């Protein structure tokens, strides 16, 4: 559907000429002889762009701009004015117009400006839609867990979210790094603005600079128009840089400057562009080791790592598996129109015992597949994939509560033995407080000393 444009001018030759030119470009154009006529048309129909003269009888362009903002706030205005009234045009920009033209107008200039504004309007609409979609899938809704490691993550999110500080999230694949980024953004003062994610490892080195910082027309082969980079599109919001460790060294310098100076130069540009974005970065690599190897800039590492959030693997918080399983069952039952109440005890024991190398994402895939093949009210071992079924001969009791207790006992005992009964080190490895470790050891009857110490 072609963009709709309203041309407003009391001089018939001007409005008719503009209509002819823009019709030839494929736009749907309408004309109005003055502000009152234009306002009536805005009340009757929706226009993408209004091109209006300032000086007109009955209602001038400035009055039209003010009145239209109340009845058609989604419409973009271009003001036309004589050279002597440039100050008035600039005033109109302050009042909400998006651009202005100096009379006598050049048709090529009009075409370029209208095209640019239509593209910007389309981008703004897509961003608004994205914000609405993201807002339904953010916050703590999909961050599920009651384990001590997850409680620590939740507490960090609550503390850092209201600030503008940069955050660096560490976690293996499937631990939920993007969900944490969404939770931070949704609970920040920037939540009404956009959160834009970009995977630094999924875009070629030749394109990622343009994606982040934009480019000017003619900057390279194929750059037929100016392009806004994500740093500008996310202005006022949050930019989530996933797999930041994959960013090429030469771009790390430009990223550092953009973060420190809040401005950057697009590819092929000569003027700096200002921006105000919060940076949340994520990685599954040891960035500190990469800095020592010269593969990641140390100054950028410390600029990003103002607040550090380390995400536990699913194997480190297996007590959350029952909660996650129920969540995924509900999610996919709603999607598939099925009615499944849960999993039987034997199946839950299999899921608890499995080595979840793919993390929460692997668990989600397993439950989704099981629901597809399920024929009863409860998922059974027979509904699981073959590589999961192999874990059916387990030494855990039938009771789910007792099975979880046995797992906790084994895992904590194994960890404190690993650190030769140094409870401080064991608590750090388990990502729980020292007092919580002592409480767990008391609940689970785990000795506080090794048998050698007792002798």
GIJO-V428631 format. One line per field, one symbol per residue. ss: DSSP state (h for helix, s for strand, l for the rest). phi: phi as a letter, one per 20 degrees, with the letter a starting at -180 (. if undefined). A space follows every 10 residues. Layout:
BEGIN
ss->???
phi->???
END
This chain:
BEGIN
ss->lllsssssll lhhhhhhhhh hhhhlllsss ssllhhhhhh hhhhllllss ssslllllll hhhhhhhhhh hllllsssss sshhhhhhhh hhhhllllss ssslllhhhh hhhhhhhhhh hhhhhhhhhh hhhhhlllll lllllllhhh hhhhhhhhhh hlllllssss llllllhhhh hhhhhhllll llllsssssl llllhhhhhh hhhlslllll llllllsllh hhhllllsss sslhhhllhh hhhhhhhhhh hlssslslll lssslllsss ssslllhhhh hhlllllhhh hhhhllssss lllhhhhhhh hhhhhhhhhh hhhhhhllll lsslhhhhhh hhhlllllhh hhhhhhhhhh hhhllllssl hhhllhhhhl lllllllllh hhhhhhhhhh hhhhhhhhll llhhhhhhhh lllhhhhhhh hhhlllllll hhhhl
phi->.ffdcddcaf eggfffffff ffffeneedc dbeaffffff fffebddfcd dcfeebfmbe ffffgffffe dbfeeedded bfgfdggfff ffffepfdab cefffeffff ffffgfffff ffffffffff fffffeccme geedrcffff fffgfffffe gfedffcddd rfgnenffff ffffffddfe ffeeddebef eedfgfdfff ffdmbegnfb gneebfcfef fefegndcdd eelffefggf effffgffff elbbdffnec dfdebccedd dbbddeffff ffemebffff gfffefcdcd effffebffe ggffgfffff fefffemdcc ercfffffff ffefeefemf fffffffgff fgefccfcfd gfeefgfeff deedeeffff fffffffggf fffffffgdl mefgffffff lcffffffff fffelefecf fffff
END
